Amino acid sequence: MPGSTAPSAAWPRPLELALRLTAAYGLGAWLAYRYGRDFVDALLPAFKYAVSLMNDTFRIVAMTTGSDGPDTVLSVRVILARPVVVGAQIWMPHAGGWMNSATTIGLLLQPAIVALGLVLAWPARRRAVILWRWILAAFLLGVITLVHTPFFLWASLWSSFVRVYDPQGFYFLRLWHNVLLNGGQLAVGLLAAIAIIWGADHLGSIAAGSKKKL
C-alpha cells in the first residue's frame, strides 16, 4: 500500500533464524576470543577517564588487561580518593590501602556480541534497512561501550568495597552489579538488538513511503 509504514522484515522462519544465529554468534565468539583483549586495550584510556568522571570515591591507580587462569580479565586497582562512610565507620584515604577488582573480557563484551549477533542474523528485505541498522548499531553500541561498561566497572569496584566493609548493607550499585552478573549483561544486549532492528525497520519504511509519495 502506498505510504505504508509497516516493518520491512517479516518474522523469519525458525530454522533459518537458528542457522543465522549459529553463524553470527560463532563469528562473534571467535572475534571476541581473537581480538577482544586488543579491543579492550585500545579502550582503556576511555574507560579510565569515564570511570573517573562517574565517581569521586575511588582514584584509579592502574587499569590493565591480563590472564587469570583460563580467563582474560580487565583489572582495576584503586585507592580511596576521599573519606567514605560505609556502615557505621568512616574509611579514610591511605596510599597503601589499595583495592583490586577484575572482570572477564567476555562479560564486558557480552552486550555488544549479543546485540550484533542478533542484528546480523535477523533478515531484512531492503538495503536501506541494513544501512539504518549499522547507523543505529554504531550509536547504541557506542553508548554501551563508553557509558554502560564504565558504569559496570564502577559498580564492580563499589560492590567489592562494600562486600568487605559492610556485607549486610544495601547499596544500589551493589544491587545493579549483581543484576548484571546474573543475566543483566545479556538483557542489555537483547534490548539493544531489539531497538536497532525495530528502529531500522521503521526508519526504512518511513523513507520508502516518502519516496513513493514523491
C-alpha positions in Angstrom: 0.0 0.0 0.0 1.5 3.4 -0.9 2.7 5.4 2.0 2.6 2.3 4.3 5.0 2.3 7.3 4.8 -1.4 8.0 8.0 -3.0 9.1 10.3 -4.1 6.2 11.1 -7.6 7.6 8.6 -10.4 8.2 9.1 -12.8 11.1 11.8 -15.1 10.0 11.4 -18.9 9.7 12.7 -20.6 12.9 15.2 -22.9 11.1 16.6 -20.1 9.0 16.9 -17.9 12.1 18.6 -20.6 14.1 21.2 -21.2 11.3 21.8 -17.4 11.0 22.2 -17.1 14.8 24.6 -20.0 14.9 26.8 -18.5 12.2 26.6 -14.9 13.7 27.4 -15.9 17.2 30.1 -18.3 16.1 31.7 -15.5 14.3 31.2 -13.1 17.3 32.7 -15.6 19.7 35.7 -16.1 17.5 36.3 -12.4 17.1 35.9 -11.8 20.9 38.4 -14.6 21.6 40.9 -13.4 18.9 40.6 -9.7 19.2 38.7 -9.0 22.4 41.7 -8.2 24.5 43.2 -5.9 21.8 39.8 -4.1 21.6 39.6 -3.5 25.3 43.3 -2.5 25.5 42.6 0.2 22.9 39.7 1.5 25.0 41.5 1.5 28.4 42.1 5.3 28.3 38.4 6.0 27.6 37.3 3.5 30.3 39.7 5.1 32.8 38.5 8.6 32.0 34.8 7.7 32.1 35.1 5.8 35.4 36.9 8.8 36.9 34.2 11.1 35.7 31.4 9.0 37.2 32.7 8.7 40.7 34.7 10.7 43.2 35.1 7.8 45.7 38.0 6.0 44.0 41.2 7.1 42.3 42.4 4.7 39.7 46.0 3.6 40.2 46.1 1.1 37.3 43.8 -0.4 34.7 45.2 -3.3 32.7 44.3 -6.5 31.0 45.8 -9.8 31.8 45.2 -13.5 32.5 43.6 -15.1 35.5 43.8 -18.8 34.9 42.0 -19.6 31.7 40.2 -16.2 31.6 41.3 -12.9 30.2 40.3 -10.1 32.6 40.3 -6.4 33.0 41.8 -5.5 36.3 41.3 -2.1 38.0 43.4 -1.1 41.0 42.2 1.9 43.0 42.6 3.8 46.3 40.1 5.9 48.1 40.0 9.5 46.9 38.1 10.9 49.9 36.7 9.8 53.2 33.8 7.3 52.8 31.1 6.3 55.3 30.3 2.6 55.0 28.1 1.0 57.6 28.9 2.7 60.9 32.6 3.5 60.1 34.4 6.2 58.2 37.2 5.0 55.9 40.0 7.5 55.2 42.2 7.6 52.1 45.5 5.8 52.5 48.3 5.5 49.9 48.8 1.8 50.9 45.1 0.9 51.1 44.6 -0.1 47.5 41.8 -2.4 46.2 41.7 -4.5 43.1 38.6 -5.6 41.0 38.8 -7.9 38.0 36.1 -8.6 35.3 36.4 -11.1 32.5 36.7 -9.6 29.0 33.9 -11.9 27.8 31.5 -10.4 30.3 32.4 -6.9 29.3 31.9 -7.6 25.6 28.7 -9.7 26.1 26.2 -6.9 25.3 27.9 -6.0 22.1 28.3 -9.6 21.0 24.6 -10.5 21.8 23.3 -7.3 20.0 25.5 -7.6 16.9 24.8 -11.3 16.5 21.0 -10.9 16.6 21.2 -7.8 14.3 23.3 -9.7 11.8 21.1 -12.8 11.9 17.7 -11.1 11.6 16.7 -10.8 7.9 16.0 -7.5 6.2 14.1 -7.0 3.0 15.7 -3.7 1.9 19.3 -2.5 1.7 18.2 0.8 3.3 17.2 -1.1 6.4 20.6 -2.7 6.6 22.2 0.8 6.4 19.9 2.1 9.2 20.8 -0.9 11.3 24.5 -0.2 11.1 23.9 3.5 11.9 21.8 2.7 14.9 24.2 -0.1 16.0 27.2 2.2 15.9 25.3 4.7 18.1 23.8 2.3 20.6 26.9 0.1 20.9 29.0 3.3 21.3 26.7 4.2 24.2 27.0 0.7 25.7 30.8 0.7 25.4 31.5 4.2 26.6 28.8 4.7 29.2 27.3 1.3 30.3 30.7 -0.5 30.5 32.4 2.1 32.7 29.4 2.3 34.9 29.6 -1.5 35.2 33.3 -1.2 36.2 32.4 1.4 38.8 29.6 -0.8 40.2 32.1 -3.7 40.4 34.5 -1.6 42.4 31.9 -0.4 44.8 30.5 -3.9 45.2 33.9 -5.2 46.0 34.4 -2.5 48.6 31.2 -2.8 50.5 31.3 -6.7 50.3 34.3 -6.4 52.7 33.4 -3.5 54.9 29.6 -3.7 55.0 28.4 -7.0 53.7 24.9 -6.7 55.0 24.3 -3.2 53.8 22.0 -2.2 50.9 23.6 -0.2 48.1 22.1 0.4 44.6 25.5 0.0 42.8 26.0 -3.4 44.5 22.5 -4.5 43.5 23.0 -3.3 39.9 26.3 -5.1 39.7 24.7 -8.4 40.9 21.9 -7.9 38.3 24.4 -7.5 35.6 26.4 -10.6 36.7 23.2 -12.7 36.7 22.0 -12.1 33.2 21.8 -8.3 33.1 24.6 -8.0 30.5 22.7 -10.5 28.3 19.5 -8.4 28.7 21.3 -5.2 27.8 22.4 -6.8 24.5 19.0 -8.1 23.7 17.3 -4.7 24.4 19.9 -3.0 22.2 19.3 -5.5 19.4 15.5 -5.1 19.6 15.9 -1.3 19.5 18.3 -1.5 16.5 16.1 -3.9 14.5 12.8 -2.1 15.3 14.2 1.3 14.7 15.9 0.5 11.4 12.8 -1.3 10.1 10.6 1.7 10.9 13.1 4.3 9.6 13.5 2.3 6.4 9.7 2.0 6.0 9.2 5.8 6.5 12.0 6.6 4.0 10.4 4.2 1.5 7.0 5.7 2.0 8.3 9.2 1.4 9.9 8.1 -1.9 6.6 6.6 -3.1 4.7 9.8 -2.3 7.3 11.8 -4.4 
